[in-house]
Amino acid sequence: MSGEAEAGRDRLEIDNMYLCGSRFSRVSLKGADFSESVLAGARFNDVNMAGVLVENVTLAEGRFANVSFQGAEISNANLTGLAITDANLEGMTINGIPVTALLEKWEQG
């Protein structure tokens, strides 16, 4: 959404529609509402999702790479099988316990 021609400002209401394989580029969906929708296999690249609310969503087998979760909060989550690798864990807590302290304790045996 850079210095190109002025973008259109249409407001769409799409209901009961298959848009499989659609491509959206340089599109603002700020304030959009997705409900009872299927985004399985969708790919988000170079997307600003600051302040996004993800609620009652299945992210099973999802992959996240080069993502900033800084200041994010996860609650009421099923983290069975979740793997976190090569991550900056500074300030991260689980149930109020600093993760770095948990890892230090684990490494001490």
Contacts in CASP RR format, 6 or more apart in sequence:
PFRMAT RR
TARGET T0000
AUTHOR 0000-0000-0000
METHOD contacts of the structure
MODEL  1
MSGEAEAGRDRLEIDNMYLCGSRFSRVSLKGADFSESVLAGARFNDVNMA
GVLVENVTLAEGRFANVSFQGAEISNANLTGLAITDANLEGMTINGIPVT
ALLEKWEQG
1 7 0 8 1.000
1 26 0 8 1.000
1 28 0 8 1.000
2 26 0 8 1.000
4 26 0 8 1.000
7 26 0 8 1.000
7 28 0 8 1.000
89 99 0 8 1.000
89 100 0 8 1.000
89 103 0 8 1.000
90 100 0 8 1.000
91 98 0 8 1.000
91 99 0 8 1.000
91 100 0 8 1.000
92 98 0 8 1.000
92 99 0 8 1.000
92 100 0 8 1.000
93 99 0 8 1.000
94 102 0 8 1.000
END
